[in-house]
Amino acid sequence: MANVASKVQNKTKLYCMPKKLALNPDNIHDIIMKQIQVSVKYENYDENDSDVVISLMRGLMKTFPCK
């Protein structure tokens, strides 16, 4: 969704998934949980002020960076 919005606005993609990979609930869960672990350790994560969508977006950007 964010990549579609970026494309419509002629902006750089936020993440670049491999063409043959389809995300499923397990992939998404793993990406979110890994990002939350990173956030807790390095980014002053506040569980009362967190957003799963932001964790997913950051996780997608780190997992599938555009080269």
C-alpha positions in Angstrom: 0.0 0.0 0.0 2.7 2.5 0.9 4.7 1.5 -2.2 1.6 2.2 -4.3 1.2 5.6 -2.7 4.8 6.4 -3.3 4.5 5.3 -7.0 1.5 7.5 -7.5 3.4 10.5 -6.0 6.4 9.7 -8.2 8.5 9.0 -5.1 11.0 6.3 -4.4 9.7 2.9 -3.3 9.9 2.3 0.5 10.8 -1.4 0.1 11.4 -3.8 -2.7 10.1 -7.3 -2.2 11.4 -10.2 -4.4 8.9 -10.8 -7.2 8.4 -14.4 -6.3 7.6 -13.8 -2.6 4.1 -13.5 -1.4 3.7 -12.3 2.2 1.5 -14.4 4.4 0.4 -13.9 8.0 3.4 -15.8 9.4 5.9 -13.7 7.3 4.1 -10.5 8.4 4.1 -11.6 12.1 7.8 -12.4 12.0 8.7 -9.0 10.4 6.7 -7.1 12.9 8.1 -9.0 15.9 11.7 -8.6 14.7 11.2 -4.9 14.2 9.7 -4.6 17.7 12.7 -6.4 19.1 15.0 -3.9 17.3 12.9 -1.0 18.5 13.0 -2.1 22.1 16.8 -2.5 22.0 17.8 0.5 20.0 15.0 2.9 19.3 13.4 3.8 22.7 10.3 1.7 22.0 7.3 2.6 24.0 4.6 -0.1 23.9 2.0 2.4 24.9 2.8 4.6 22.0 3.5 2.0 19.3 1.7 1.2 16.1 1.8 -2.2 14.4 1.6 -0.6 11.0 4.7 1.5 11.6 6.5 -1.5 12.9 5.5 -3.5 9.8 6.6 -0.7 7.5 10.0 -0.3 9.2 10.4 -4.0 9.1 9.6 -4.2 5.4 12.1 -1.4 4.7 14.8 -3.2 6.6 14.0 -6.7 5.3 13.5 -5.7 1.7 15.6 -2.6 1.0 15.7 -1.2 -2.5 19.1 -1.4 -4.1 
